[in-house]
Amino acid sequence: MIVRDSDHGAILTVHVQPNAARTECVGAHGDALKIRLAARPIDGAANDELIRFIAEQCVVPRAHVQLQAGAAARRKRLCVQGITAQALLARLMPQD
C-alpha cells in the first residue's frame, strides 16, 4: 500500500532516486511512490529535498512532513499531517 490514513496523518511509502535532473514524482514503484530528487544523498540533502517537495505539493508546512523510517535508504516512510491519504495521492501522482 503506497499511502494509508492513520491517527497522526497520511503514511506514505516512497522509493527515491537521488541525484536526478529535477525533483518530480514519476508514479508507482511496486508498493511505493517513486520520486526523483534533484539532490545528492550527502549530509541529508536528499531527505531535505524530499520533505520540501512533499510539503510543497501537499500545501502543508514542512514541519507537518516527518521522516519515520529509511533516513539512509532509498525506501522511506513519511507521515504527512493535515492531509488525507486520498488527497495526498491526488496531489503527488503525475497527471497524464
C-alpha positions as CSV (number, residue, x, y, z in Angstrom):
1,M,0.0,0.0,0.0
2,I,1.5,3.3,-1.1
3,V,-0.4,5.5,1.3
4,R,-2.8,5.0,4.2
5,D,-4.5,7.1,6.7
6,S,-3.5,6.9,10.4
7,D,-4.3,8.7,13.6
8,H,-1.4,11.0,13.0
9,G,-1.8,11.8,9.3
10,A,-1.2,10.1,6.0
11,I,1.6,7.5,6.0
12,L,3.4,7.5,2.7
13,T,5.9,4.9,1.4
14,V,8.4,6.3,-1.2
15,H,11.3,5.0,-3.3
16,V,13.7,7.8,-4.0
17,Q,16.2,8.3,-6.8
18,P,18.6,10.9,-5.7
19,N,20.8,13.0,-8.0
20,A,18.2,13.4,-10.7
21,A,18.0,16.3,-13.1
22,R,14.8,17.6,-11.3
23,T,12.6,16.7,-8.4
24,E,9.4,15.0,-9.5
25,C,7.1,12.2,-8.8
26,V,7.1,9.6,-11.5
27,G,4.4,7.2,-10.3
28,A,4.0,3.8,-8.6
29,H,7.1,1.6,-8.0
30,G,5.8,-1.6,-6.6
31,D,4.0,-0.7,-3.3
32,A,5.8,2.7,-3.1
33,L,5.7,6.0,-4.9
34,K,8.8,6.7,-6.9
35,I,10.2,10.2,-6.5
36,R,13.3,11.6,-8.3
37,L,15.2,14.1,-6.2
38,A,17.4,16.9,-7.6
39,A,19.7,16.5,-4.6
40,R,22.7,14.3,-3.7
41,P,22.4,11.8,-0.8
42,I,25.0,13.6,1.2
43,D,24.5,15.1,4.7
44,G,20.8,14.6,4.5
45,A,20.3,16.8,1.4
46,A,18.1,14.3,-0.4
47,N,15.9,13.9,2.7
48,D,15.6,17.6,3.0
49,E,14.6,17.9,-0.7
50,L,12.1,15.1,-0.3
51,I,10.4,16.8,2.7
52,R,10.4,20.2,0.9
53,F,8.8,18.6,-2.2
54,I,6.1,16.7,-0.3
55,A,5.2,19.7,1.8
56,E,5.0,22.0,-1.3
57,Q,2.9,19.5,-3.3
58,C,0.6,18.8,-0.4
59,V,0.4,22.5,0.6
60,V,1.3,21.8,4.2
61,P,4.1,23.3,6.3
62,R,7.4,21.4,6.3
63,A,7.0,20.7,10.0
64,H,4.0,18.5,9.1
65,V,6.1,16.1,7.0
66,Q,8.2,13.8,9.1
67,L,10.5,11.0,8.0
68,Q,9.6,7.9,10.1
69,A,11.9,5.3,8.6
70,G,14.6,4.9,6.0
71,A,16.7,8.0,6.5
72,A,19.7,6.3,4.9
73,A,17.9,4.1,2.4
74,R,16.1,4.6,-0.9
75,R,12.9,3.3,0.5
76,K,11.4,5.7,3.1
77,R,8.2,6.1,5.1
78,L,6.9,9.5,5.9
79,C,4.0,10.8,7.9
80,V,2.2,13.8,6.4
81,Q,-0.1,15.7,8.9
82,G,-3.1,17.7,7.8
83,I,-4.0,15.8,4.6
84,T,-5.8,12.5,3.9
85,A,-4.3,9.6,2.0
86,Q,-6.6,10.2,-0.9
87,A,-5.8,13.9,-1.2
88,L,-2.1,13.2,-0.8
89,L,-2.1,10.7,-3.7
90,A,-4.1,13.1,-5.9
91,R,-1.5,15.9,-5.4
92,L,1.5,13.7,-5.9
93,M,0.6,11.3,-8.7
94,P,1.7,12.6,-12.2
95,Q,-1.1,13.8,-14.3
96,D,-1.0,12.5,-17.9
